[in-house]
Amino acid sequence: MAMERAESIRELCLACQSELSQAASTEVRSPRSAPAGILNVNKPPGLTSHDVVDRIRAASGVRRVGHAGTLDPSASGVLLVCMGQATRVSEYLMESEKSYDAWIQLGITTDTGDAEGNVVRRVPDIDTTRERVLEALHLFRGPIEQVPPMHSALKHQGVTLYRLARRGIEVERAPRTVEIHDLRLTEWTPPSFRVFIECSKGTYIRALAADLGEALGTGAHLEQLVRVACGPYRMGDAVSLHEAERSFSNGRWPQILHPLDEALLHLEAFVVDSETEAKIRYGQQIEGPKPRDSLLCRTYTHSGVFLAILQYDQGSKTWQPRKVFNLHEATA
């Protein structure tokens, strides 16, 4: 039994992607050749994230499709769509840091925090300067407390907040700690300004815009929002929704589908022999090197096919299979 650290991680990932692409180039998608991977879609404004999922599901014929991180209907940009077995790694994608390009308008406060809502306050005379905006931005860098907006998908006693808000019901929301890693003014065109934001998961940019407006004493709302990055996935590499849909009809989808283990590149990688592979597939604990950082790792077969996510048990000092994948079968 052998479990060796994989030093050439990128080569293994490329090998997996090559096997997926070569075997999946046929237009006939049986359960064994169904797409399994991640699509980096540039969501257009006007659609919900679920709308995008429904359209990919219809175009591909794959029933198991989901997204990793909701974008508001009015927002656009990077939306990661997980297909097939990749839906099992969406939780790791949602943990990723996000980056946004946001336009914020001063002087108008809305009930939703964005341009889609009803105006609840207007400040006609705005004397805020660029320097004051810069000072306010400084207050919101680092860990901050943020109250989730009522118009959000969070739930209160089993009911989503936005449904309560539509009925005119407002409930108390506990503040949550989020972290703003970067917040920079990129354009100043009063009464609006543009910022670049890099933040942790769970950050509401609408709430940030409203809080900035309160700090400046003018009120504000989010005028426009584009998600430019989600973890390692960037806007420059995203494909349009139309292009993604068309790729399933012309058989070119393997060229835009990212391997699902790309969501796990931050985890240490190991290569296992055939005996250890069999034990992992049966859910058995295995011996192996102690982890360097995370208690999770990813494993590959000796031929470079992504096999499983393992979790280290500090009590028994063994690795326990947490999620096992059958990509060798799906790409045969």
N, C-alpha and C positions, 0 to 999 in steps of 0.2 A: 504494500500500500504506500502510495507516495502522493505528497501534496507539496508542490514547489512554488515558490513565489515567481510570478510572471514579471520579468523585468521589461520586456518589450510589449507593453500594454497596447500601444497604438497598432502594432502589427497584428495582434490577435483580433482587435476590433475590426480592422480592415479585412482580415481573412473571413470573419463572420459575415460582414456586409457583402463580400464577394460571393460567398456561398448562397446567401439569401437572394441576391440579384440574379445570379445565373439560373438558379432553380426556379425563380418566380417569374421569369420573363414571359411565360405563357399567359394568354388571356383567360384560359379556363382555370377557374379558381376552385379547386376541390378543397375539402377541409385540410388536406395535407399540403396544399400550396397557397393557402390563404395568406394575404399580407399580414405580417406581424412586425410592427415597428412604429416609428414616431414621425408624424408629418408636422413640419414647421409651416403653418399657414398664416398668411397675412389677412387677418379677419377684416372685412370691410365694415365701415360704420352702417348702422341700420339693422344689423342681424344680431341675435343673441348668440352666445357661445353654443347653446344647444341647437340652434338653427344650423350652425356650421357642422356639428356632429351629425345631425340628421341628413344633411346633404352629402357628406362623405360616406355615410352608411348606405344611402341610396345609390350613389355612384359606384361604390366598390362591391356591393353585395355582401359586405361583411357586417354581421349583426353586432359583434362585440367591438364597439367604438366608444371612446369617451375623450374628454379633454382634461388637461392638467392646469387648472387655474382660470377662473371666469374673467372675462372682459365684459364691461358694460356694453349694452347695445350701441350706444353712441360712440364708443371707443373703437380704435382700430389697432392693428399691429400683430405682434407675435402671439399666436394661439397654438399651443402644442396639442395635437390630436393623436391619441394613442389607439392603435389598431391591434386586434387580436390579443396575443399574449402580452403585448406592451401595456395593456390596461393595468397589468399587475405591478408596473413600476411607476404609475402616475403619481403615487404618493411621494416618491423621491423627487420627481420633477416639481411638485408643488412646494417642496421645501426650498427650492432654488431662490436666489435673489432675483429681483426684477428691476428693470430700468425703464424709465418713461420719459417721453418728451411731452410736456404739458403747457397749455396756454391758460392763464388765469386772468379773469377780468375783475377789476376792482369796482366798487361802488354798487354792485348788484348782488344781493343774497337770494338764493332760491331754496325751496323746501327740500330739494333733492341734493343740493350741493353742486349741481351741474346745469348745463344750459337747457336740459329737458324739463326742468321743474318750474313751478310757479314762483314768480317773484314775490318775496315777502318783505323786502327792504331795499330802498334805493337811497344812495347818497349822491346827490347831484354835483356837489362841489368837492372835487378830490384834489387835495394839495400834496399828496404823497410824492416824495422824490425817489430817485433811483437809490440814493444812499440809505433812505429809510427802509426800502425793500430789502437791500442787502443786509441791513441790521436784523430785520425780521427773519430772513432766511437762516441767519446764524443761530437763532433761537431754536430752530427745529432740526438741527443736525444732531446725530447721535441717538441714543435711546429716548423715546418720547412716549407719553401717555396719549392715547387716541380713543375717542368715543366713536364706535361704529355708527354710521348713519342709519336712520330709520329705513331709508330706501336701500336695503341690502339683503343679501340672501341668508343672513344669519337667522336663527330660529329662536323664538320665545315661546316656551311651552308647546313646542311642536309646530308652531305656525311661523312662516317666514316673516321677517320684519316688514318687507315691502308690501306684503298683503295686508298687514295691520295698518301700515301707513296709508294705503289706498282707501281704507275705511275711516280714515281720520283719527286712528288710535295711535297714540305715542306711548311707549313704555320706557322705563328706565333701562339704560344699557351701561354695563360696567366698563370702565376704561380698560384698554388693553395696551400692553407695552409692545411697541414696534421699534425698529431701528432704521433711521435714515442715514445711510452710509455716505451719500453725496447729494448735495442740493445746491445747484449753481444757476445763477441768472445768466441766460444766454441771449435774451432779447428784451429791450425795454421800450415799449411803444404805448405810453399811458393813454387810456386807463387800463391797458392790458400789459402783461409781461409773460415771458416764456422761460421755463426752467427745465433743467435736466435733473432727474431724480433717480437715485439708485437706492433701493430699500429692501427690507426683509419681507418675507411672506406676511400676508395679513394686513398690509398697509393699504388704507383707503386714500387714494389721491384726492377724491372729492372732499373728504374730511380735512385733509391737509390744506386744500385751497381755502376752505371755509375758516379754518383756524388761522391761516395767514391773514385773511381779511379782518378777523377780529383783532389780531395783534396790531394791525395797521390802523384800526379804528374806522375802516371804510366798508367793511363787509366785502365778500368776494365769492365767486363761484368758478368752477372748472369749466372753461370754455371749450376746450378740445383736448383729447388725450390719445397718445400713440404709445403702445408698449413696444420698445425698441429692442428689448432683450429679455430672455427668461433663462437663467443659468447660462450654459454655453451656446444657446441658440440665439442667433442675431437676426435683426430685421433684414439685413442685406442678403441673407441666405433663405429668407422665407419665400414661399410660392403663393400666388394668388389662389383664391378659392376656385376660380374658374379653371386655372391650370391644374390644380389638384384633381378636380372632378374629371377633366378631360384625360388625365393620365391613366385613369382606370379603363377608359374606352379604347385608347390607342395602345395600351400595354406598356406604357413608359413609367408606370408608377414605381418600379424598383429603383429608378434613378433619383427619385425625390424622397424615398422612404428611408429614414435613418434607423440603424439597428437599435433595438431596445436597450442594449447594454450601454449606449451612450449616456443614458440617464444616471449611470452608476460609476462613471469614470473617476469620481472622487474617492471611491472605495479601493482598497488594496486588492490585487488580483493574484490568483493562484491557478496553476495548471495541475490537473490530477491524472493519475493513470486509470486504466480501465477498471481495475478492482475497486478503487476508491469511487469512481463514477457510479458503479453499480450500487455501492452502499448509499451514496447520496440519493440516488433515484428511489431507493427503498426507505428513505427518511431516517437512516441510521446516523448516529453520531460518529465522527471520525477524528482521528488525531491529526495534529498539524502544528505548524509554527504559531507562536503567540502573535497576536495582532500588534502592529506598530502604533496605530492610532485608533480608528473606529473598531467597535466590536463586530462590525459587519464586514463581509468581504464578498467578492464575486469570484466564481470559479469557472474554468474552461476545461473542456476535454483535451486530450493530447493532440487532437486535430484542430484545435482552436475554436470549437463551437461553444458558445456561451451556455453554461449548464445550470447554475444556481446561485442564489444569495444565501450565504451561511452566516450564522451568528455564533460568536464565541461565548461559551459558558465558562465563567471564571471559576465556578465551583468544581466542575469535573475536568476543567482544562481541555475541553474538546469543542469541536465545531458541530453545530446542529443545523441541518438544512432548514431554512426559513421559507424560501420559495424556489421550487424546482421547475425548470422550463424544458419543453420538448421541441426545441428548435431543430434538432436533427431530424425529427419526424416531419415537422412542418415544411422543411425545405428539401425533403428527399425526392 
